[in-house]
């Protein structure tokens, strides 16, 4: 019996599928671990939404973070959501 069916190497395909399945299981385990850490933090009184935001911000480099903050400030100012002394002056 041939290892190639319809132009597909079945042993190689099976190896890829099995690797993906193992990685998916590892990913689920890691996701569960992360969920547990957030649960611990919440039990200690931390705001998990803010923690998630902090983790997200820490992934950005400084320039990208500053750019996003500037755009956010611009949008908030345009919507009148910043205190008067923080609003960007329109020149």
N, C-alpha and C positions, 0 to 999 in steps of 0.2 A: 504494500500500500504506500502511496506517495505522501510525502510530507507537504506537498503543495496542492492546494485545492482551489480551483478557479483563479490561479495566479497569486494566491495568498499562502505564505509559509505558515502553516498552522501552529507549529511549535513556537515560532517567534511571536506570533500574534498572542498565543496563550501566555507567554512570558510577559508581554507588555500589559495584558489585562490583569494578570496576577500582581504585577508591580503596582499598577494603578489602584487595585483593590486594597493592597496593604497600605499604600499612602493615604487613601481615603479613610481607612480605619484609624491611622495615626492622626490624621487631621481632626477626626471626630473626637479622639481622646484629648488632643490639645485644646480643642474648642471647649470641651467639658471642663478641663482644668482651668481655663481662663474664666469660664462662668463661675466656677467655685471661688476663684480669687476675688472676683467682683462681689460675690455673695459674702465673703469674709469682710471685705471692705465696707459693704453696706451694713453688716451687723455691728461694725465698729463706729458707725455713724457717718461714713463718707457718702457723698452724693455720687452714685455710679454714673449718671449722665455726664457729670462734670469730669469724672475720672476718664471716661471714654474720650471726651473732648481733649483732655490733656494728652492722652496717649496719641490721639490723632495729630495734635499740634507738634508733639515731639518728633513725629516722623518727617516733618517738613524741614527743609533747610531754612536758615534765617531769612534769606532774601524772599523766598516763596511765602513764608509766614508773614513778613512785613507787607508784601504785596497784597495778600489776602485780607489782612487787617485794614489796609488803606481802602481797598474796594468796599469792604464791609462798612467802614466809617462813612464813606461817600454815600452808600445806599441808605444808611440810617439817617444821615443828615438830610438827604433828599426827602425822606419820609417824615422828617421832624421828630425823630426818635432820640436825638442826642440832646443833652442839656445845652442851653444857649452858649455857655462858655466853651463847649467842646466842638461846636459846629464849624465846619470848614467854610471859610469866607469865600464868597463867589466874587471873583475879580472881573 
